[in-house]
């Protein structure tokens, strides 16, 4: 597989993903949940196996950042319409 990106491209992409992270030091339990959810999602899609490792790592960190942000938003009540489920 031909790599059409430079080490500078990778560094730029890594910096971009780092900006996405809502908290530079997330709660270890949240980080574990994000990593597990990302691993489960990635294992369900075989395309990850064809992706160069450096790109794969960046994409996985971006997914983890999104998951961490979602956890934070739910805890802070920032998502309308999500609340406790009431049993009838």
N, C-alpha and C positions, 0 to 999 in steps of 0.2 A: 504494500500500500504506500503510495506516495504522500509525503507530508508537504502540504502547501502552506505552511505557516512557519514563522520563525520563533526563536526562543523569546524575542521581544514580544511577539504576539501573545505567546503563552503567559508571559509576565503581566501584560496588559489585561488579559482576560482574568487572571487570578486576582489582580487588584480590583477589577470590576465586581467580581463575586464577593470579595471581602467587604465591599461597600454595602452589599445586600444584607449582610448579617446584621440582624437587629440588635445584637448584644455581643460584644467581643468576647465576653466570658459567660456563656449561657449556663444555666443550671445544669449540672451533670446529668440529672434524670431527664431533663428535656433534650439534651444533646443525645443521650442514649436512644430516646424515643424517635428523634429525627433520623438518626443513623439507621435504626432498625426499619423504620418506614421506608427510607430511601433504598435500603438493601432489598426489601421485599418488592418494591416497585421495579427496581432494576432487574431482579432475578426473573420477573414475569415477562420481561422484554428481551429477547435474544439479541437485539441490535447492539447492545452494550458490548458484546464480545468482539464486534468488528471495529469498535471505536479505539483509536490510539489511547494508550493508558493516560497520557498527560491530559488529553481532552476529557476522557472519562472522569478523571478526578475532579476537574473543574466543574463539569456538569453535575456530578454527585454533590459537590459542596454547594452549588447553587440551589439544588433541590432541598438539601438540608436547611439552608438559610430560609427558604420559603416556608418549610414546615415549622421551623422555630418561630417565624413571624406569625404564622397562623395560631400556634399555641399561645403566644403572647397576646394576640388580639382576642382570642376566645376568653382567656383569663381576665382580660381587662374589660370585657363586655363590649368590645368595639364592633361586633358583628350583629347587625339587626336581624331579628327573627330566630336567633339561636338562643335557646334557653332550656330550662329543664323540661323533660318530656313528662307529660302528665298521663297517668294511666286512667282510663275510663272505667 
